[in-house]
């Protein structure tokens, strides 16, 4: 396989799509990838994928910036995309050529410190790809819109397919895996499942390829970095997704897991975020079922459906990360992706403003358990409160 020919074909298709998105007035955002793909000489050993580049300028500003010398006043083309993050001042190295000085790079290498096969090649540009789920840049990862991310992720997945890396690691693993799971529900071309290993470490199966999700190493504590470093060898050396024994890994890494959670409990880290919530989804579903004041029209143990009124229902399930979902009681498989139902459109607008995900084809809106609280009792309490509020809405009155 001539990998450069494969990459050139991918870049030509990708840059055409990105350009058409970038010139939209409501987008107008600079885009680029990270490592210099022109340096690859064979299938990479490792591909590392973040959510999106952590800077911001408009697409117009990027094209008029002389530091993007290859691009200056020209349309972005496949050659520019393959060069990665090549922005540089005249006479100085590019941003990518300085990546070993980036703040998070040494922390990333610490995450790989107990996986010799990866530590040996992480500084070899001919054997790695560093890229993003979306190439559009924002100052913070949570500033990129859900719709823009979902629209552009497929081109990173095509890069995976073309390059065929031996190992794939997603940074900000939980957030990336959440989006991939949503995307898999809306696309026949993407199959994805995943499970939590411990802390904010995940493992998934993406179109039959094993992938690993770890927290972005920026600003992480030494306890969390050590936990990632300790768990990674078990995941990297696994034969396949099904062979990964989470209970066994947790047993082998019990000391590191305890040290990490002790740090979180003591409040000595600002990383005690929603990424590190440890909940029992099955118990949440059971507890909600015992206390909810709605008629259950489809009880299935770990997935129960209740009537908000005769037209709409709410589902509480432990599938994926665990979530509640809103849709019609008599739902068919047609989905809501291109709905013209004016009431459903209004519902989607309402739920979007309330922090729900409105981009899944088979739901009007969904909200994951971790967005309701930090432990089982708080999550159950908030879900029940949410149900009572929904019942008061005009949409759901009989």
N, C-alpha and C positions, 0 to 999 in steps of 0.2 A: 504493500500500500504506500503510495506517495502522499504522505501526510500534508505536505504543503499544497498540493493540488486540491485535496479535500478541504483544507482550511480556506483556500482562496474562493472556492465555490460557495462555502458557507458564508464567508464575509461579504461576497457580492450580494447574496440574497438578503442577508441581515441588514446591511447598511441601507439598502433601498427601503426596507420596512421602517427602520429607525428614522431615516431622514423624513419620510412622509409623516411620521408621528411628531417629530421634533418641530416641524414648521407649523404645526397647528398653533393658533394664537394662544389657546388655553394651556399649551404645554411649553413650547419655546424654552427647552432645557438642554444644556450641553450633555453629551454622552461620549463615553469611551470605555474601553476595557482596561485591564491592568498589565499583565505580563506581555512581553513582546512575543507574539505567536510565531513570528517569522524565524525565531531561533530554534523552534522544535525540529528535531531530525527524525523522530520516531514517536510511536504512541507514548504519551507521558506516563510516568509512574504515579503521579499524584495530580489531582485537580482540586483546588481549593476555591470555594464559591462563597462570597459574601452577599449581602442583600443588594447593595448598590454603592457606587463611589461616594465617598464622604466629602464632597465639596459642592460648590454651586456657582454656576454662571448661566446666562441664557445661551441658547444655541447661536443667536446672532453675535453675542460677545465672544463666544468660542471661535467662531469663524473669522472674526476681525482681530483676534489676539495674535500678535506676531510670535509669541512664545509657542504657539502651535504652528511652527514654521512650515511643516508639510501641508498644512491645511489653509494657510493664510488666503482669505478671500475666495477660496475654492469650495465646491461642495464636498462634503465628507464622502470618501469612497472606500472601497475594500482595503486598499493599501494602508490608508490611515487607520482603519479599525484593527488591522493585523498588528500594527506597531504598538498597540496598547496605550499606556499612559506616557506618551512621548513629549508632553509639554516641557519646555525648557527655555531658559534665557540663552541668548546668543553666546556661544563659547563655553557653555556649561553643560554637564550631563543632564539627561532627561529625568523626569520624576521617577520612572521605573528604574533607571540605572542607579538611583539613590535609594531604592526601596529597603536595602539592608540597614539603612539609618532610620527607617520609619519606627515610630514609637512602639507599635504592636509587634514588630517583626521578631524581636528577641523573645517576647512572651509566646508568640506562636511556636518558635523553636523549642521553648521550654515545654509546651504541650506535647511536642514530638520527642522529648528527651529520652523516653523509655522505649521508643520504637525505632530501632537502629536503621531499619531499611528506609525509613522516611527521613530521618535526621541526616543521613548520608547524602541525600539528593536535593534537599530543600533549597540549597543555594545554586543549583545547576539549572540554568534557564532552558537548557535543551531537554529537560526531563520533567518539567512541571508546568502547569497552567494556573495562574492566579486570575480569577475573574469574578463576575457578579451575576446574580440572578437577573437583575436589570442593569443596563449600562447608563441609564439616566442618573445624573448626579444630584444629590441633595445634601445639605449640611448634616442632617441626621437621617438614619435609616427609616424612622417612623414618619418622615415627612413625604415620602414617596406614596402616591395614592395607590389604593388597592387595585383600581381598574388599570392603571398604567403598569403596575407590576404584573398583573395577570396577563396583560396584552403582550408583554415582552419576555416573560420567562420562557416561552416555547423556543426562542432563539438560542438561549443558553442550553436548553435541553438538546437542541440540534447540534450544538457544539460538542456536547458530551457524546452524542451518537457518532459524529465525525471523528473525534479524537480518540475515542475508546480508552480513556484513562484506566489504569489498573485499580486505583483507589480514588474515591471521591469524598471530600470532607466539606460540609456546609458550616460556615461561621454564622453565629446567631441562629443556631440549629433549630430551636423550637419555632421561631418566627418563620424561617424558610420552610420548615416541614408543614407548618399550618397552611401556608399558602399553596404548597404543592398538593396537599390533601384536598383543599378547596378546588384547585384546578383540575384534579383528577376526577372530581364529581361532575365537571362541566365539559370534559373532553374525552373522546373515545381513544385519542392517541396517547393519553397519559394514564398509566396505572401506578398507583402509589399507596403503600401502606407503611406504617411506622410504629415504633413502640419506644417507651422511655426505658433507659437502662438505669440511670440514677442521676440525681441533681438535674442539670440542664444538658445531659448527654443523651442523645437519641440514636437509634439505628433504623434505617428504612430500606425499602425495596422499591426502586424507581425504574420502571420499565425493565424489570428483571436484573437491574444492577444494584448491588449493595452500596449504600451510602451512609455516611456517619454525620451526625449533627452535634456540634460542640458550641459552647458559648464563645462569642467573639472575645479574644484574649485581652482587648483593651480594658484597662482599669480593673481587671479581675484580681482577686486576692491570691496569695501564694497557695492557700488551701485549695481553692478551686482549680488553679493551674495544676497542682499536684494530683488532684482527683482525675482530671482529664488525662494527664500523662500516664496515670496508673491504669486507666480503663482502656485507652486506645489500643494497646497491643492485643487485647482479647478480641476487639472488633476487627482490627486490620488482618489478623491471622485466621479469622473465622472462614470456614469453607463456604458457607452460604448463610442467608438470612435466617432460615429455619433452625440452623444448628446453633445459633447464639443463645446460650443459657443465661438469661438475665439474673436469675437467682444465684447461680454459681459465681458470676462476676461480682455481684453485690457481696457475697460471702468473702471472696478473695480480697476485695477492696474495702472491707468494712471499716478499717481504721481511717482510711482517707475520706470515706463518706461521712463518718462520725465527726471528723475534724472540720469538714466543710460545713455541715449543718450546725455544729457548735458555734462556728464563727458567725453564721447567719443569725442564730438565736440570740447571741450576745449583742447583736446590733452593732458590731464593730466593722461592718462593711456596708457600703451603699449598694451592694449588689444583691441585697435581700429583696429582689423584685419578684414580680409575678412569674418570672422564668423558673423560680425555685419552689413554687408551691407544690407540696406533696399531699395529694388527696386520694381518697378511695372512691372511685367513680360509681362502683356497684352499690356501695352504701348510700351514696347521695341519691341515686335513683330510688332505692328502697325507702329511704326516709321521706323523700318528697311524696312518694306514692302513699305512704301512711298518713300524711298530714294535709295533702292537697284537697281543696274543697271543690273539686270538679268531678264530673262523671267520666269514668275511664271507658272509652269505647273500643279500645284495642290493647288489652294487657298482654305483655310478652316478657315479663320479668325484668330484663335489662333495657327494654325499650317499651315505654308505655305512652299511649296516646289519649289525650283528654279533650273534651269539648269545651271551648270557650263560649260557643253558642252553636246553633244548628248548622252554621255555615263553615266556621273556622275552628281549628283545633290546635293544641300545643303538644308537642312530643318532648319527652324527657328521656334521654338515652345515654348509655355509657360508651357508645361507638366513638372511635378516635380519641379525642381529648375529653369527651363527654360534653354534651351541649343540650340546649333547648331549641326547638325549631317550630316555626309557625307555618301552617299551610291549610288548605281546605280539608274538611273532614272527608269529603268524597274525592280526594286527590286522584288524578289519573297520571299516567307516565309522560304526559305532554311537556311538563315542566313550566317554569316561569321565565325562562331566559328572554324570550321576545314577546312577552305578554302585552296585549292591547287592552286588558281589563283595567278600566280607569280606577276602580276601587283598589285593586292590587298595586297599581302604580303609586297611589296615595299611601297605602300601607308601607310599601318599600321606602318611600321618602320619610315616613314617620320613624320607622325602625332604624334607618340609616342615621338619623339624628340622635338616636338613643344608644348608639354604640353597637348595633347589631351588624352582622355580615349579611349583605343582601345580594351577593354574587353567586350563590349556589343555585344551579339550575332547578333542583328538585324542592327548593324551599322559598317561601316569601322572605324569610329572615331567620338567622340562627345566631346564637350567642353561646360561647364556650363557658364551661363551669368556672374556669380560673378567672374570668372577668367579673364574677359575682363576689369573690372573697378569697381569703387566704387559708381557710381550713373547711372541713366538712360542714360543721355547724353553721358557720357564717354563710357559706354558699347556699345551703338549704334554706336558711332564713331569708336570704335575699331573693332566691327564686320564688318562694311563696309570696313574698311582698310584691314581686314583679307580676305574678299571676293576678293578685288582687287588684293591682293598678290597671292591668289590661282589661279586666272584667268591667271596669268603670268607663272604658272608652266607648264611644258611640259605635265604632266598628263592630264591637263584640257584644252589643246589647241585643237580646232577642226581640 
